[in-house]
Every structure is written in C-alpha cells, then in structure tokens.
Amino acid sequence: MLVFSVIAAAFCSPSRNAAKQPQIRYQLDTKPMPKTLSEFSTHVETSEKSRNANIRLAASHINGLVLKPKETFSFNNIVGERTEVLGYKNAPTLTSFGKIEGIGGGICQLAGTIYNAVLLADLEIIERHPHGLRVRYIAAGRDATVSPVDDLKFTNTHSGPIRLVVYLKGPRLICQIESTAPLGKQVDINVEISRLPDGNMLARTYRQISQKGKEVQREAISEDVYPIPHN
C-alpha cells in the first residue's frame, strides 16, 4: 500500500488532550516467543532524562503486547493520553516549525522505532505519518509521528501471534517482534531520495522481499516530502 504524504503541519507533539480514543484491551505477556521476526533500534541521548522517561513510560504500555492474527495495533489506543497527571514530562518535541517544549516529548521516536521493526517483520501498515521536518535519529522516509490526530497502526497479517518487545538499553531504543514461527523470508527497506523543483526532499520508501536470495516482491510503502529549513 502506497501512502503519499506532503508534510506541512505534522506534529510530534502530544498535547493535553492527546489520544482520547476508545481503549481496546490487549494482552501483555512476559513470556518470550521462540522466534524473532525482526529487530530495529535507534540512538537516544542518555543525557536527555525527561525525554527518555517519556519513552520508557510509553514503552511500558507496549512491551510484551501480543497481537493475534488479524488484530490491529493502534499506538494511541494502547499508550493513551500523554499528560502530566499520567507521569509524562516536558521535553523537546518536533513540529513543522522546529523544536518546542511539550508534554510527552520523545514518544515519536518510540513510534518510529516500532514502525521500522513492523516493516522488517512484513506486517501490514494501516496508518503512519511522517514528521514535518527531518529527525536526527532515523533516516528520511522511515520516521513516524504520533499526535492527537496522527496514529501508528498495523495489522498482524501472519498466521500466528506476534509479541512486541520494546526497551531502552544504554544509548539504544530497541524494538523486537517475536512469533512462534520464523519469518521464512528476507525483508529489506530501501529509500530513494530525490530533490523536487522547489528544493524540498522527496523520500520514496520500498519494502523488498527475498526468498532463497532472489527478490520476489517490491512494495511501495510511502512517498514523503520533507521541507528544507530556511535560515
């Protein structure tokens, strides 16, 4: 599924009224599954205490989550509201106009890390939104933002259950997707970068599936336009 996204005002800013959606009950399981379908990690600055505390808090709602076949993951439904009352802190967050301080700043990095693990596990992306500007911790075309109106959703399209493992370890934020059976294929994500006539960046993202060393499928995932900052 190809999603075209022109970024003009996409926020990574979870406001006080963020994610007021009906809550869905998901199963959390501390027991690992035997096979790892994918793993993806991003760099975090260990000195950014408030930002990392927000990531840990949001991750605590997701770590160990089990999705049965055909079940859909919604970041906003699972994590819920991001407010001071619920323990989220003020930290830098990115908007189309640059960085600002916001409650829950940093959780978009969690969403982006999960998004890439999901792509590599060959799961179906239902909803994903890019940032309004390039982010430092992940390549263009591979980021994901969440906000009161922007969610990250994917469906377990495998025949067995999957389990999400998300945690901070030193300077790395890690997401692993486990299952009861191996993936049985090689999955690669490729991004083609070009410049538009107005000077902005176009990132075309593709998922390549290979079996026995031969490409069997190439899927267009998204086309994202990143404005070039003006001094």
MOVEN-V963884 format. One line per field, one symbol per residue. ss: DSSP state (2 for helix, 1 for strand, 0 for the rest). phi: phi as a letter, one per 20 degrees, with the letter a starting at -180 (. if undefined). burial: I if it has 24 or more other C-alpha atoms within 12 Angstrom, else O. Layout:
ss->???
phi->???
burial->???
This chain:
ss->001111000000000000000000001100000011111111100000222222222222000011100001112222200000000001111110011111100022222222222222000111100000000000000000000000001110000001111111100111111110000001111111111000001111111111100111111111111100000
phi->.eddceecbfdddfefdfledgedededceefefdefabbcceceffeffffffffffffedgnfddfgmfdecgffffmfdcffeofdfbgcdcfdoecebfngoffffffffgfffgfeleeeebbceffbfdfebfgncebdcagddddcbdfeeecfcceccaeclecddcdddbecffmbddcdccddbdegenfeddddcdddcclndfdbcdfebcdddfefdf
burial->OOOOIIIOIIIIIIIOOIIIOOOOOIOOOOOOIOOIIIIIIIIIOOOOOIIIIIIIIIIIIIIIIIIOOOIIIIIIIIIIIIIOOOOIIIIIIIIIOIOOOIIIIIIIIIIIIIIIIIIIIIIIIIIIIIIIIIIOOIIIIIIIIIIIIIIIIIIIIIOOIIIIIIIIOOOOIIIIIIIOOOIOOIIIIIIOOOOOOOOOIIIIIIIIIOOOOOOOOOIIIIIIIIIOOOO
